[in-house]
């Protein structure tokens, strides 16, 4: 059982001036999106695991290889994330199923030597729906400079019976970050990292 891939789309942007000031280092964010046929489209399927187990490793390996090629190395990636947009004949559960499996995400995690979980979105929409890929520091979930979002769309995807699966990355944080990190807030509020709202 193999995913039926219709197309692969690459998104890449470099910001040279942000906030009316040149960036010391170009702020680069990029993504790889795979458009594939939704194996569960148009019907209710109780057990999604056969396709998840079959598709996850294939998509994870293929997309990770392309992300590393774009970056030049796993070490060049500082922030990362993932997303999926399912077409109108699918469920949010279908988008979730394809990206929320270690059989998919661990390929990327291992290639960039990461400790953090992959930030994510899973949504439903028509062709040209906004694709939002949230990013965070690959090793430090509290590093706010690397809280980023890649936004783009694919004009002809997803079709109603498709899913767009995406990996995203950044090689730096925001060029002029100056809002600190969550650890300073926690210290000032006297809260614990594991219970930041003190509830």
N, C-alpha and C positions, 0 to 999 in steps of 0.2 A: 504494500500500500504506500504510494508516493503522493505528495501534494501535487496538484495540477497548477503549475505556476504560469500565469499569463504574461506578466511583465515584472521587471525589477527597475525601480526608480531610485536615483540618487539625488539627495539634496545637499547643497554645500554653500555656506556663506561665510565671508570674512568681513568683519567690521573694522574699519581703519580709524573712524572718528565716531566717538560715542559721547553724548552729553556736551557737544561743542568742543571737545578736546581730543587730540590724537591719542590713540591707544599706544602704550609703550610696546606692546606685542599685539599683533592682529588677533582679534577675538573671533575664533573660528568655531562654528557649530555645523555639524553635518549629520546626515541620516541615510539609511538604506531602507527602502520600503519594498516589500514583496507583495504582489497582488496575486491571490490564489483563489481557486474555487472553494467555496464553503461546502464541505462534505455533508453538512447537516441542514442546508438551506431548505426552507419551505415545508419543514415537517418537524415534529417533536421527536427527539431521540433521547431515550433515558440514559444510556451508557455512552459517554463521549470518549472514554479512555482508549479504545483501540486506535482511533485517529490521532488523539493527543500523543500517545506513545510512538506512533509511526511518524507523525509530522514534526514533532518537537525537535528531535535530533537532526533531522535533515535541514529544517529552517535555521536552527541554531548554528550549525556548522557553516552553512552557506552564507548567512548574513554576517556572522562574526568575521569570516575570512574577508569579506568585502569591507567591513568597517576597519579592520586592521590595515588593509591595503590603503584606504583613504587616509588613515592617521599616520601611516609610516611605521608604527609600532604600537604595541599595547601600552607601553610606558607613556606615549604621547597623549593618551586619553586621560583627562583628569575628572571629567564628569560624564555620567552615562544614564540612560533611561530606555524605556520601551513603550510601545503603544500598539493598539489594534483598533481598527474601525471595521465593523461588520456591516454588510449591506442590508437593505430593508427586509429581505426575506430570511434574515437570521436573528438570533438572540444575542444579547450582550454576553450571555454565558458562552457563546461560541468564540467571541473575541477574547474573553477571559481564558477560556480553555487552551487556546493556542499559545498565549504568552505566559500564563501562570503555571508553568511546569518547569522544574529544574532541568528537565531534558532539553528545554530550549535555552533558558537563561544562563545555565552554568557554562555553556560554551563561551559566552561573552565574558562572564565573570572571571573565568580562569584565564582567558586570553589577555585581559587587562590587569590581572592580579589584584582583584577588588575584594573588599570586605563588606561594603554596604549592600543592602538590597537594591534592586533596580527600581527606581521611581517609575510610575506607570499611569496610563489612562486606557480605558476600554470603553468605546462608544459605538453608537450605531448612526448611520447616515447614508445619504445617496452619493452618487458620483460627485466629486469635487468637494466633499465634506471636509471641513477643517481637520487636519491631523495635528494634534497637540502632543508633543513628546516632552514631558517634564524630565529635567536632569538634576542630579545631585552629585556631590563629590563621591568618587568611587570608594573612598576609605573613611570618610568623616561626614556622617549625616547631619552634623550641626554646623558645617561650614557654609554660611549663607552666601558667600561670594559665588558659590557654584550652584545656587538655586536658579535654574534657567529653564526656558521653555523654547523648543523649536516648533515653529508653526509653518505648515505648508499644506498643499493639497495636490491630488492627482486628478486632472480634469475628467478622466473617464473611469474613475474607480473610487469606491467599490461599486461594481454593478450589484444588482439586488442579490445575486447568488454568490457574492465574493466576500473575501476578507482582505484587508490591507494590514499586514504585520510589519512593524517598524522597530528598528534599533536606532538610537541617537547618541551623540557624543559631543563633547566640547574639549578643546585642548587647553583652555584656561577658564577662569571665572570671569565675571564682569570686569571690564577694564578699570573702572574707577570705584570699585566697591568701597563703601564707607559706612555700612550699617552694623558692623561688628558680627559676632556670631552668637548662637543661642546660649553658649556657656557663660557669657558675661551676664545675660539676662537671668539665667538660673542662679548665678552667684549673688546678684543684687537682690533677687526675690527670695533667696534662701530655699530654693526648690531643688529637687533631686533630678538628675538626668533621666532616670527611669520613670519619674512621675512629675513631668514638668508643670502640670496644672495643679499639683498638690491636691488631688481628689482622693 
